[in-house]
Structures are given as structure tokens and as C-alpha cells.
Amino acid sequence: CDACSACVPVRIVVDEFAPKRSSKRIARTNKDVVATRMPAAPSSEQYALFRDYIDARHGDGGMAEMSVLDFTLMVEDSVVETFVTEYRLKPDEITGEAPLIAAALCDRLSDGISMVYSFFDPGRTSRSLGTYMILEHVEYARSLGYPYVYLGYWIEGSRKMRYKERFQPQERLTSKGWIRG
């Protein structure tokens, strides 16, 4: 994104973030989801979920051709402390199965958590899993005393980036430093 002046990093101000009514509804909808932090080590289950997500949501994008090796490098190849948050349904009482329904690849920074890439089961749209993962990471950052959750880049006018505007207050990095956006 270096070539694009309309492409800027964006971060949520954790201490000032207050979930709206719709966010609280999403949290209630996902009360049967368990988040587990783990080292950045890819699994075949994660890759299968990633492929389903990419094929359903971004089949025409730059990541559509990612192989299992590309996925492995995305997860493992980092110079900072990286972790994966897996989101599973609570185990079934009879079978004990706990299906993986979402995952987020994140970097732990000195002042926050950077959500590098997240993906989810595209068949579970009623759960709003993308929003849920952001909300859950805001609460995780709050519990660690971090002031920010970084959402990656925001591209003005991009329909696919519009969801990031819902997480206020936020700041965007400009040539004059971080400003409220």
C-alpha cells in the first residue's frame, strides 16, 4: 500500500471504545464461542477455513492463489511476537467436537495488538464473526492494558474497508502523525 496515498493505518482507541447496542447483540449471539490464544503455528484446520473464507469472500483478490506454503509463511514468518486466536464453538456435550469457526493472526506490539488477518466460516454470516473478533480483541487489549487495537489499513472509498469506520473512536496515521478519524 506504499504507493497509495489514500491507504492509511487505522487503530481503535481501546480505553474510549464503548460497544454500541449492535455490538452487544453480536457478543450475545456468540456467547457459545471460545477464544483461545496460541503460538503462530498454522494447522490444516486453519488453512481449510482460510480457503473457504477466501474462496467465498475474496475469490478475485490477491490472496485467492495462496497455497498452503504461502499460508504457512504468512502465519510463521514474522519479526515480532505473533499469535493466533482461534474461535471455536463450545464443545458438543455428546461428541466433544468444537468446530473452528474463525481465526485471527495478530502481532503483539509495545502499545497494542495488530490484527494482521482474520478469517471465518462464510456460512455463519448471522454471527457477524468479523465484528465479533474485533470486539473480542478490543476486550483482550483492554485486559492487557494496551491502548490500541490496530485494524491494518483503511482505504478511503473502499467498500471492503468500510466496516472499520464502525469502531470509534479511532485514529489514522497521516503525515502529521496519528489523528482522529
N, C-alpha and C positions, 0 to 999 in steps of 0.2 A: 504494500500500500504506500510505499515511499513516493511513488510517482503521482499520487492523488492528493491534492490539497484539501479536498472535502472529506478526507478519511482521517479521523482523529480518534485517539484512545479515549475511552469513557470509563468513569468509575462511579460507583454508588457511595455516598457518604453514609456509612453504617450507623453512626450514633444518631443521626437525624432522620433515618428512614423509619417510616411508620406504615405498616401494611394497610392497604385500603380494604374495604369490605369484600371486594372480589378476591383479593389475596387471601383473606381469612377463609373464604369459601374454598379456595383451592387447597389450602392447608387441611381443612376438614375432609375434603374429598380424598386426600392422600394420607389420612391418619393410619392406614394399614400398610404404609411404606416404611421400610427400614433403610436408613442411610449408613453405609459402612465405609470408612476411610481406609485405604490400603496403599501399599507402595506402588509405584508406577511400573507394573508388570502386566503386559497385555495377556488376555486369555482368549481362547477360541470363542467362548460365550460372548465376550465383549465385542469381538470382531464381527460375529454373526449379527448382533444387534446394530452395530455401526453400519454394516452393509444394508440391512433392512431400512434403516433411517436414511442413509444416503440415497438409496435407490428410490425411496418413496418421496423424499422431500427435496433432494438436490441432485437428481439424476443428470442434469445438464450442467452441473457446476464443475469446478476444477478438481474436486475430490472424488468424482464419480469413478475414476480409474484407479483408485488406491487399492493396492494389493495388500495381502496380509503382511508382507515385509514393510511396505510403506506405513501401515498402521502401527506395526511394532516400533518402527523408528520414531513415529510421532509421539508415542507413549514413553519410550525409553530414552530418547536422545535429548537430554536437557542439561544445561549447565547450572540450573537452580534446583532447589528442592521441589520435586514434582510428586503429586499423589493422585490417585483415582478415588472418586467417591462412587460407589455402586449403590443403586437404589433397587431394592427387591421388595416384592410383596411379602408380608409376614408369612412364615411357613404354614402350609396347609396342615391342619390338625391330623389328618389321616395319612397323607403321603409324605409329609415333611418337606415337600417341594416349595422352593422360594424363588420364583422366576425373576430373572434380571429384567427390569423394565426401563432402566435409564442408567446413564453413567456420565460423569463429568471428569475430564482431565484438567487438573489445576496445578498452578505453581504457587508455592508459599513464598511471599515476598516479605521484605522487612516491615512494610506498612499495610499489608493486606493479602488477600487471596485473588489470584488472577484466574478466571475461568477461561482456560485456553480453548477447550472444545467440549461441547456436551451433545449427547445424542440420546434418543429414547425410542421406545416402541411406537411406530407410527400408527398402529392400530388402537392406541389408547388415548385418542385425542381428547376425550371428555375429562381426562385427568389434568390437562394443561401442564404436562410434565416439564416442559421447558421453563415455564414460570415458576413451578414448584422448586426446581433445582436452584434457581437464582435466590428465591426466598430462603431456602434451606441454607445456602451458603452465606447469606447475609447474617442469619442467626448464628451460624458457626463462627464467622469472623467476629461477631459481637462477643461470643463466649470466649474467644481468644484475646480480646482487647484490640483487635485490628480496626483501624479507622476506615478501611476501604475494601470494596469488592470490585475488582476490575472486570469489565464485561468485554474487553477486546476493543475492536474498532467500531466506530459509528460512521456510517457513510450517509451524508445528507441526501435525501431523496430516494434512498434505497428502501424498497418495500420490505425486504427481508430483514432490515436492521431496525425497522420502526418499533418493534417490541421493546427495545432498550429504553425508549423515551418514557415508558411507564414506571420506571424505577427512579423515583425522585426522593430527595434531591440527589443530583449527580453533577459531576464536573467533567469537563472535556479539556484535553490538553491542546493548547494553542501556542503560537509563537510567543505569547505573553505569559505563558505558564498555564496552570490549571484554573479554569473559570467555570462558574455555574452555568449549566446548560439547560 
